[in-house]
């Protein structure tokens, strides 16, 4: 079993994701370790303001910011 950190940090290139869901409507940017062992954002251009909620009943957030804001 992998530690919880690997839900967000990809262990290899094929597991990289732009974002990961960590709760019912809580998302965080995906991360990976590059070839020089530096932690990187999988998609640095991903912003909450560009995300659309999947339903109207929940407050969806990306990195603590409500979808459609900032």
C-alpha positions, 0 to 999 in steps of 0.5 A: 500500500502506498502512503497518502502522499502518493495520491498527489505525487506520481511515482512515475510518468504514466501516473501523472494527473493534472489534479487529484480528488482528495475528498467529495469535492476537494481537489489538489494539483497533481505533482511529480518528481522530475529527472533531477529529483525536483518536485513539479506541478503536473500542469502549472497552468491549471487554475480554479478559475478555469474549473467547472463544478461537476454538480450544483450541490457541492462547493468544489475547490482546487488547492483551497480555491472555489472553482470559477474563482481566482 
